[in-house]
Amino acid sequence: MRDELLHHPSDLIPESMQTLLERLKVLYPDSSNTTLRKILQSGRVRVNGEVEKEAKRIIDADETVDVAQKSVQQALPPEIALLYEDDAILVVLKSHGLLTVATEREREHTVQAYLNDFLKQKGEGRVHVVHRLDRDTSGVLLFAKDFETREALKQRFAAHDIDRVYVAIIEGRMEPAAGTIRSHLRERRDLRMQSVGVHPDAKLAVTHYRTIASAGRYSMLEVTLETGRKNQIRAHLSEAGHPIVGDQLYGSTSNPLGRLGLHAKLLGFDHPHSGKRMSFTAPVPKVFRELFR
């Protein structure tokens, strides 16, 4: 097994705020400022999973800084960060605005297509889709490298033996501040998901939430999925009267982030071959946190 991102122990990172160049200097004390600036301009440096080239950007103590290997950075676009790879699976961090899989209108600019090219360059096969994130949702995605591994992982998803935690920015404040939303969701003709009564096409959807911050017109929720239906979080929060910001489809009237306020923060699962429990996290986007300062 191999990890394609160079992660660094948190005890090397000072508590006080630094510029990105200063943080890199702590991580690579033997490198000159010129070398570090070249690494920045190459697009190999990511802050909280997103490519950052500005040397003077202020980095908070709780933000993560990673430097990708040259071979990986050259093979994948800035919208995708490779978190983990072995002979059976790939785990990536997807940026918002990027499709997981192809549609009739878009077949090339997708995570699936880029990863297929990535494996092809190494003489390997293609990826197999295990689950998806909406185009405008960022966060952790898991792919399999063969059919058998995909089927094993999909069985775990179906059995709800997967840890899935999201962060959502919503309009208003949930009452109560923590709780569970349970309903049966059915897809409408306009492709929106809606809670309905007993219906053969409706599937049980269970969403757990807790409020972790509130300020003015907005709140930040940590959302844990017990089930994983299409648009489940978006539909449940909208029906609760607190749509996710930037989600016009589900009734949002504000967009303070300039994007959908939904991020897949954590994905945990048993490795389909070794059985080892694995967990991958994608730091909360800075723009989410800045809304509550």
C-alpha positions, 0 to 999 in steps of 0.5 A, spaced: 500 500 500 502 507 498 500 514 500 500 518 494 500 525 499 506 527 503 502 528 510 506 531 516 505 530 523 501 535 527 506 537 532 511 540 527 506 545 525 506 551 530 500 554 533 500 561 531 498 563 524 503 563 519 503 564 511 503 558 507 511 559 505 512 559 512 508 553 514 512 550 508 519 552 511 517 548 517 515 542 513 521 542 509 527 546 513 532 544 508 529 547 502 530 554 500 524 559 499 526 559 491 525 551 491 518 552 495 515 557 491 517 553 485 513 547 488 507 552 490 507 555 482 507 547 480 500 546 483 503 541 488 501 544 494 494 543 497 491 547 503 485 543 506 485 539 499 484 545 495 490 547 490 493 553 493 499 557 490 499 564 494 505 564 498 502 569 503 496 566 504 495 566 512 494 559 514 490 557 521 493 552 526 487 547 524 488 547 517 492 542 513 497 543 508 499 537 503 504 536 498 503 531 492 508 527 489 510 530 482 507 524 478 501 524 481 500 532 480 501 531 473 496 526 472 490 529 475 487 536 475 487 541 480 480 539 482 482 532 484 487 530 490 489 523 491 488 521 498 490 513 498 491 508 493 492 501 493 491 495 489 484 494 490 481 502 491 482 509 490 480 514 495 480 522 492 478 529 494 473 532 489 472 539 489 465 542 488 463 543 481 466 537 478 461 531 476 463 524 479 461 520 473 459 522 466 452 524 463 449 525 456 452 532 456 459 531 460 463 525 459 470 528 459 470 533 465 468 527 471 472 524 476 471 517 473 474 519 467 480 523 470 481 517 474 481 512 468 486 516 465 490 516 471 490 508 471 491 508 464 498 512 464 500 506 469 498 501 465 492 499 469 485 498 468 479 502 469 476 505 476 469 502 478 464 507 481 462 505 488 458 511 490 457 518 488 457 526 490 453 531 487 457 536 482 456 541 487 458 537 493 466 537 495 469 531 499 471 524 500 470 519 494 471 512 494 473 508 487 474 500 486 479 498 481 475 491 479 468 489 479 469 484 485 471 489 490 466 494 487 461 489 489 464 488 496 464 495 497 457 496 495 454 491 499 457 495 505 454 501 503 447 497 502 448 494 509 449 501 512 456 499 514 459 505 512 461 512 516 459 518 512 459 525 515 458 531 512 458 539 513 452 543 511 451 550 511 444 552 512 439 558 512 437 559 519 437 555 525 435 548 526 430 547 532 432 542 536 439 544 535 440 536 534 436 530 532 434 525 526 430 526 520 427 520 518 422 519 512 421 515 505 424 519 499 421 519 492 424 522 486 419 527 482 418 528 475 423 534 476 428 530 479 427 533 486 427 528 491 421 529 496 418 525 502 412 521 501 407 516 505 407 509 503 409 508 496 413 502 492 418 507 489 420 511 496 426 509 500 427 510 507 432 515 508 435 517 515 439 523 517 442 525 523 444 532 525 447 536 530 449 544 530 456 546 531 456 553 529 451 559 528 451 566 526 446 571 524 442 568 518 446 561 518 448 555 521 453 549 520 451 542 521 455 536 522 450 531 518 451 523 519 448 519 514 445 512 516 442 511 509 445 514 502 439 516 498 440 521 492 440 528 495 438 526 502 441 531 506 439 537 501 431 534 501 431 533 508 434 540 510 429 543 505 423 540 508 425 542 515 425 549 513 432 550 513 435 549 506 443 548 504 445 555 502 446 556 494 441 550 493 436 553 489 433 547 487 431 545 494 429 552 495 435 556 498 434 564 497 442 565 499 449 564 496 454 567 501 459 562 499 459 562 492 457 555 492 453 549 495 454 549 502 455 541 502 462 538 504 463 530 505 468 531 511 469 523 512 468 516 509 470 510 513 469 503 511 472 496 512 477 495 507 474 489 502 480 485 502 484 486 509 478 487 513 482 493 516 477 499 518 479 505 514 477 512 515 479 518 510 477 526 512 477 532 508 478 538 512 472 543 512 473 548 506 476 555 509 470 559 506 465 555 510 469 556 517 470 564 515 462 565 515 462 564 522 468 568 524 
